[in-house]
Amino acid sequence: MGGQTNAPDLDQLVAAMSLEEQVGQLILGHVPGATLDAETAATLRDCHLGGVVLFARNFSTADGSRALIAQVQAIAGRPGLPAIVAIDQEGGRVQRLLGLATS
């Protein structure tokens, strides 16, 4: 399928990681606000986190959200293995993207 990472390439990428990096890839962190602060950036980098979960506090404008995600990708992503960016979006009473996305 188009756009998928080739399994042998992924195996090589993971094999080249230290145990600390491999464990870090299993963990998703969070960002305390709408921008990436220095402490969170350091945690993403130093702990080799696999990505982040975003909440309502992370969304102010569409441009700001794109910038935040780009910053996370630049720090936590790596060639061949982008950072995971998840959103705690449940629908109903929990709508994190209210006003930023359409259904």
N, C-alpha and C positions, 0 to 999 in steps of 0.2 A: 504494500500500500504506500502511496505517496506521503512523504513527510515523516515517516517513521524512522527511528534510528535502527541501523543494521545491528542485529543481535551480537555478532562477533565483535564489532566495533565497541559496543557497550560493554561486553565482557572484558575487553582489553582496557577500556577506560577504568572500570571498577578494579581490575587487577592491579592497575598502576597506582591506586589510592592506598594510603596508609590505613590501618585499622581505624584510627581516629577519624579520618575523613569518611570512611564507609559508614561508621556509626552516626556521624553528624548528618549524613544524607538521609537518615531515617527520621530526623527531627524537624518539625516545622515550628518556627518562632512566631512572634507577633511584633507589630510596630505600634508604639504607644500613641501616635498621633498621625496627622495628615502628611507629615514629612519624615524622612529617615534621619533620626538624630545620630550623633557620633557614637554613642554607647551601643545602640542597636546595630549599627553598621559594623562595629568592632565584634559584636557577638556573632553576627552572621558570618563574618570572615574568619574569626579565630576558632569558632566551634564547628566550622564547615557545615552549617545548617543547610538542609535540602531546600528550604524555602520558607514561606510565611503564610499565615492565615490572616486575612484582612477582615476588619469589623467596621461598623458604621463610623467610628472615630477616624478611620483612615480615608474617608471619602468626603471631600469638600467640593471639588469641581472635577469635571471629566479630565481636563488638562492636568490638574494636580494628581489625579489618580494614575494617569498614564506616566507621569514623571516619577511617582513613587514606585510603580512597578518596574520601570526602567532602571531605577537605582538598585532595587532588590536584585534584578537580573544581573546587573554589572558586578555586584558584590558576591552574591550567592551562586549565580550560574557559572557554568564552565563550558568550554567548547565541547559540543556533543551531548551535553547534559544541562539543559536550562533549569533554573530554579523553579520549584513548584510554587505557584501563587494560587491559594485557595481563598474562597470567600464564604463566611458563615452566613449563607443566604438560605433561609428556610421557607420563605413565602408566608402568607398569612400575616401574623403579627410581627414576624422577624423579616424585615425587608431592608437589607443593607444598601441596596443600590437605588433606593427611592429617589426619583428626580434625576438620576444619572443614566438610566437605561430604560428601554421600553420593553413591553412584553411581546 
